[in-house]
Amino acid sequence: MPVWVQIVLQYAHIFFAIFWFGGVLTADFLILPVLSGLKPDTQKEFSVPFGARVERVVIPVAAIVILLGIVRGISVNVFSRFDVAYGWTWLASLIVGLGLLSMLPIISSQVHRLQATEAGPQFAALLDRIKALTVVELLGFLVILGLMIAMRFGY
C-alpha cells in the first residue's frame, strides 16, 4: 500500500478518534455536570434534543474509528505481527474499542428512557446512571490511549 494512503488512514483514524474521545470528555466534564445543576424541567428540555443528536453523530463516528483502525492494521500487515508485542497490542486495542462501541447502545437506551421520563427523582436517577456509564466509557478511553501510545513505540 502506498505510504500516502497509510498516512491518510492514520490521520483520518486519529481525527475521528479525537472527535469521539473529545465528545466523551466534553459530555463528562462540561455538559453533564452543568445539566445536573439545572431545574428538572430545564434538564429535560435540554437532554431530549442533546441525546438524539449525540446518538446520530457519535455512533457513526465510533464505527468509523474502529473501521479505520482495522483497515490501518491490515495496511501494515498486523496479522503477521503476532510474534511481537505490536500485534497483540493492536488486538487488545481492537477488543477495547469494540467494547466501547458496544457501550453506545446501552447508553442510548438509557437516554431514551430519560427522554420518556418526566422531570423528577426518576429523571435524576437515570441521569446519574448515564453519568456513571460515561465515566466507565472514559476509563475505557484511557486504556485505549495507553495502548495507542504503546503501539507508537512498537509495543
C-alpha positions as CSV (number, residue, x, y, z in Angstrom):
1,M,0.0,0.0,0.0
2,P,1.4,3.4,-0.9
3,V,2.8,5.5,2.0
4,W,0.4,8.4,1.3
5,V,-2.6,6.1,1.7
6,Q,-1.2,4.8,5.1
7,I,-0.7,8.5,6.2
8,V,-4.3,9.4,5.2
9,L,-5.6,6.3,7.0
10,Q,-3.6,7.1,10.1
11,Y,-4.7,10.8,10.3
12,A,-8.3,10.0,9.5
13,H,-8.3,7.4,12.3
14,I,-6.7,10.0,14.7
15,F,-9.1,12.7,13.7
16,F,-12.3,10.7,14.2
17,A,-10.8,9.2,17.5
18,I,-10.2,12.7,18.8
19,F,-13.8,13.6,17.9
20,W,-15.2,10.6,19.7
21,F,-12.9,10.9,22.8
22,G,-13.4,14.7,22.9
23,G,-17.1,14.3,22.8
24,V,-17.0,12.0,25.8
25,L,-14.7,14.4,27.7
26,T,-17.0,17.3,26.8
27,A,-20.1,15.4,28.0
28,D,-18.4,14.1,31.2
29,F,-16.8,17.3,32.4
30,L,-18.8,20.1,30.9
31,I,-22.3,19.2,29.8
32,L,-23.5,16.6,32.3
33,P,-22.3,18.5,35.5
34,V,-24.0,21.7,34.3
35,L,-27.1,19.7,33.3
36,S,-27.3,18.2,36.8
37,G,-27.4,21.6,38.4
38,L,-30.3,22.9,36.3
39,K,-34.0,22.8,37.2
40,P,-35.6,19.4,36.3
41,D,-37.8,20.9,33.6
42,T,-34.7,22.6,32.0
43,Q,-32.8,19.3,32.3
44,K,-35.5,17.5,30.3
45,E,-35.8,20.3,27.8
46,F,-32.1,20.1,27.0
47,S,-31.4,16.4,27.3
48,V,-34.0,15.2,24.8
49,P,-32.5,17.0,21.7
50,F,-29.0,16.6,23.0
51,G,-29.3,12.9,23.4
52,A,-30.8,12.5,20.0
53,R,-28.0,14.5,18.4
54,V,-25.3,12.6,20.3
55,E,-26.8,9.3,19.1
56,R,-26.9,10.4,15.4
57,V,-23.3,11.6,15.5
58,V,-21.3,9.6,18.0
59,I,-22.3,6.0,16.9
60,P,-21.2,6.6,13.2
61,V,-18.0,8.3,14.3
62,A,-17.1,5.5,16.7
63,A,-17.8,2.9,13.9
64,I,-15.6,4.9,11.5
65,V,-12.8,5.0,14.1
66,I,-12.8,1.2,14.5
67,L,-13.2,0.6,10.8
68,L,-10.2,2.8,10.1
69,G,-8.2,1.1,12.9
70,I,-8.9,-2.3,11.2
71,V,-8.0,-1.0,7.8
72,R,-4.9,0.6,9.1
73,G,-3.9,-2.6,10.9
74,I,-4.4,-4.5,7.6
75,S,-2.3,-1.9,5.7
76,V,0.7,-2.5,8.0
77,N,0.2,-6.3,7.9
78,V,-0.7,-6.6,11.6
79,F,-1.9,-10.2,11.2
80,S,1.7,-11.3,10.6
81,R,3.0,-9.4,13.6
82,F,1.6,-11.5,16.5
83,D,5.1,-12.8,17.1
84,V,5.9,-9.4,18.6
85,A,4.1,-7.2,21.1
86,Y,2.7,-4.8,18.5
87,G,0.3,-7.4,17.1
88,W,-1.1,-8.2,20.5
89,T,-1.4,-4.6,21.5
90,W,-3.3,-3.9,18.2
91,L,-5.6,-6.8,19.0
92,A,-6.2,-5.6,22.6
93,S,-6.9,-2.1,21.2
94,L,-9.5,-3.6,18.8
95,I,-11.2,-5.5,21.6
96,V,-11.3,-2.5,23.9
97,G,-12.6,-0.3,21.0
98,L,-15.3,-2.8,20.2
99,G,-16.2,-2.9,23.9
100,L,-16.5,0.9,23.9
101,L,-18.6,0.8,20.7
102,S,-20.9,-1.8,22.4
103,M,-21.5,0.6,25.3
104,L,-23.1,3.2,23.0
105,P,-26.4,1.3,22.5
106,I,-26.5,0.7,26.3
107,I,-26.0,4.5,26.9
108,S,-28.5,5.3,24.1
109,S,-31.2,3.0,25.7
110,Q,-30.7,4.9,29.0
111,V,-31.0,8.2,27.1
112,H,-34.3,7.0,25.5
113,R,-35.6,6.1,28.9
114,L,-34.6,9.5,30.2
115,Q,-36.4,11.2,27.3
116,A,-39.6,9.3,28.1
117,T,-39.4,10.1,31.9
118,E,-41.0,13.2,33.5
119,A,-38.8,15.6,35.4
120,G,-38.3,14.4,39.0
121,P,-36.5,11.8,41.1
122,Q,-36.6,9.1,38.5
123,F,-35.3,11.5,35.8
124,A,-32.4,12.4,38.2
125,A,-31.6,8.7,38.9
126,L,-31.5,8.0,35.1
127,L,-29.2,11.0,34.6
128,D,-26.9,9.7,37.3
129,R,-26.9,6.3,35.7
130,I,-25.9,7.8,32.3
131,K,-23.1,9.8,34.0
132,A,-21.8,6.6,35.6
133,L,-21.8,4.8,32.2
134,T,-20.0,7.7,30.6
135,V,-17.3,7.5,33.3
136,V,-16.9,3.8,32.5
137,E,-16.6,4.8,28.9
138,L,-14.0,7.3,29.8
139,L,-11.9,4.7,31.6
140,G,-12.0,2.6,28.5
141,F,-10.7,5.5,26.5
142,L,-7.8,5.9,28.9
143,V,-6.9,2.2,28.4
144,I,-7.1,2.8,24.6
145,L,-4.9,5.8,24.9
146,G,-2.3,3.8,26.8
147,L,-2.4,1.1,24.1
148,M,-2.1,3.6,21.3
149,I,1.0,5.1,23.0
150,A,2.5,1.6,23.4
151,M,1.8,0.9,19.7
152,R,3.5,4.1,18.7
153,F,6.7,2.8,20.4
154,G,6.4,-0.7,18.8
155,Y,4.7,-2.5,21.7
